[in-house]
Amino acid sequence: MNAPEIIGGIFLLLISIAITLLVLVQEGSRGATNALTGSSSDSYFGKNSGRSREATLGRYTKYASIAFMLITVVVYILEIAVG
């Protein structure tokens, strides 16, 4: 392994830990429970869900997943190029 592969591996490890923590911090989906109990999302938080903590965590998870995928492809290409 050369230096870029090691650095890429470290980044992959750090991003995978971040993704795991982000997913664990998020609350589960409660759509089925709300459907059974007749609850609605007409409250302030329901109308502004794009600005809530859950939406922010979801965006960060999405960005971390994209970064993970891109770094994985770059490390693979570096491994092929250096051989």
Secondary structure, 3 states (H helix, E strand, C coil): CCHHHHHHHHHHHHHHHHHHHHHHHCCCCCHHHHHHHCCCCCCHHHHCHHHCHHHHHHHHHHHHHHHHHHHHHHHHHHHHHHC
